[in-house]
Amino acid sequence: MSKNANEGCPVSGGCDVVSCWLSKVGVTRSLLITLGLLPFAWNGVVFLKDAVLHAWNLVTALNGQ
């Protein structure tokens, strides 16, 4: 980190209050993007689990007859 207050923040190039505070606590743009995409990734996990469950039920139902 820079000790000179006149230099820009590494997060955005400028130094507004929010971006400087976020960079000081270690929050980066990539972390914010990752956190923003997590709900969509979780929907994919649930979809894949349901697909595997339905396929398993189909195989076991066909095998039982």
Secondary structure, DSSP 8 states (H G I E B T S, - for coil): --S-TTS--TTTSS--HHHHHHHHTT--HHHHHHHHHHHHHHHHHHHHHHHHHHHHHHHHHHHH-
